[in-house]
Amino acid sequence: MAEEKGKPAFDKPKIELHVHLDGAIQIKTIVDVAKRRGITLPVISEDEMRDLVIMHEPATLTEFLGKFDHYMHVIAGDREAIKRIAYEFVETKAKEGVIYAEARYSPHLLANKGVDPLPWDQKPGDITPDDVVDLVNQGFKEGEKAFKTKVRSILCCMRHMPNWSMDVVELCKKYRKDGVVAIDLAGDESLNCESYPGHKRAFEEAVRSEVHRTVHAGEVGPASVVKEAVEVLKAERIGHGYHTLEDQTLYKRLLQQNMHFEMCPVSSILTGGCDPDFTKHPLITFKKDKANYSLNTDDPTIFNSTLNSDYQVVQKYMDFTEEEFKRLNINAAKSCFLPEKEKDQLLEQLYESYGMVNRTGF
Ligand SMILES: O=c1[nH]cnc2c1ncn2[C@@H]1O[C@H](CO)[C@@H](O)[C@H]1O
């Protein structure tokens, strides 16, 4: 899904709330780091590597998650690489006109010490999940200085690794005043929490310590996963949530509660979450109902996309207007996990650049 040429669909400041740091790594960086570390990749050139990593056709979430296996071992366990991907992330977002982003990742999946089992068949090293958070913070801070885009982290628990989740919430608490704004649950949502109490306990601790919460739910899985995210894990935002529409009672209740849905249109097709016909996309219903949602890239490396691709798709196939783009970005700012004062400043910045004197109705 290459970016279409021409003028950006919405050439104004934007907010992005759902993007995986490890799904937003430049292919060039992967190839460079592999060379420096003497890691052999399955292919040689940057073009071949891109071809291997990107999804060309709609597939399944499981096939999509398999794409990370091609390159995570290159970045994991390497200080310079972890810092570099964070710094370059800020640069990319600044170029896309994003003034504030919440980037998510699993600190465990980038570590090579203090994580059981060690991911990606790595040799043991000296980078713990805590070190990973610190390195990403350094990259984001240097990036913010250079490119003026603010980025904060959301730390992911992984559905298939419930024994990591307590660590994740503890890291959220430790870094709450230093770059980390929330906890997430990512990975294969067919594994529910009833059978994985580790996540439930971590999210209970998040509630107790006032750590913000978002959960991947209803992306490819049924509405019951969304229900569980809201009722059991006390999610304040839903990652994706397309399949919420299959339970109209739940959908109406969440509309009433003004629940925020982090929508990723390009992603939703390629992961098999939604019908490939964009003109039938659930987002059209969310828009009609004036729901609270944002537009996001999710994993731009693997979808070969930019934030503009997502804006272009909804403009072209779902009749999104400039007014709707403004409305959804204001909703994103209102639903972001920054402290209230910083959130107000962000909103002011949007109102001003959108030329909105009358702020009612949004
Ligand atoms: O769309 C998605 N749905 C569920 N899990 C995802 C998605 N994109 C990425 N990840 C998973 O989240 C981890 C941390 O960033 C990634 O390594 C990947 O396994």
The ligand as an SDF file (V2000), in Angstrom:
LIG
                    3D

 19 21  0  0  0  0  0  0  0  0999 V2000
   -2.0150   -4.6000   14.8420 O   0  0  0  0  0  0  0  0  0  0  0  0
   -1.5070   -5.2450   15.7730 C   0  0  0  0  0  0  0  0  0  0  0  0
   -2.2690   -6.0590   16.5520 N   0  0  0  0  0  0  0  0  0  0  0  0
   -1.7550   -6.7820   17.5750 C   0  0  0  0  0  0  0  0  0  0  0  0
   -0.4520   -6.7610   17.9010 N   0  0  0  0  0  0  0  0  0  0  0  0
    0.3610   -5.9720   17.1600 C   0  0  0  0  0  0  0  0  0  0  0  0
   -0.1150   -5.1930   16.0920 C   0  0  0  0  0  0  0  0  0  0  0  0
    0.9360   -4.5260   15.5550 N   0  0  0  0  0  0  0  0  0  0  0  0
    2.0240   -4.8850   16.2670 C   0  0  0  0  0  0  0  0  0  0  0  0
    1.6930   -5.7630   17.2340 N   0  0  0  0  0  0  0  0  0  0  0  0
    2.5730   -6.4160   18.2070 C   0  0  0  0  0  0  0  0  0  0  0  0
    2.9180   -5.4820   19.2140 O   0  0  0  0  0  0  0  0  0  0  0  0
    4.2890   -5.6410   19.5310 C   0  0  0  0  0  0  0  0  0  0  0  0
    4.7990   -4.4410   20.2800 C   0  0  0  0  0  0  0  0  0  0  0  0
    4.8460   -3.2940   19.5050 O   0  0  0  0  0  0  0  0  0  0  0  0
    4.8990   -5.9330   18.1830 C   0  0  0  0  0  0  0  0  0  0  0  0
    6.1880   -6.5070   18.3250 O   0  0  0  0  0  0  0  0  0  0  0  0
    3.8980   -6.8910   17.5910 C   0  0  0  0  0  0  0  0  0  0  0  0
    4.1280   -8.2120   18.0700 O   0  0  0  0  0  0  0  0  0  0  0  0
  1  2  2  0
  2  3  1  0
  2  7  1  0
  3  4  1  0
  4  5  2  0
  5  6  1  0
  6  7  2  0
  6 10  1  0
  7  8  1  0
  8  9  2  0
  9 10  1  0
 10 11  1  0
 11 12  1  0
 11 18  1  0
 12 13  1  0
 13 14  1  0
 13 16  1  0
 14 15  1  0
 16 17  1  0
 16 18  1  0
 18 19  1  0
M  END
$$$$
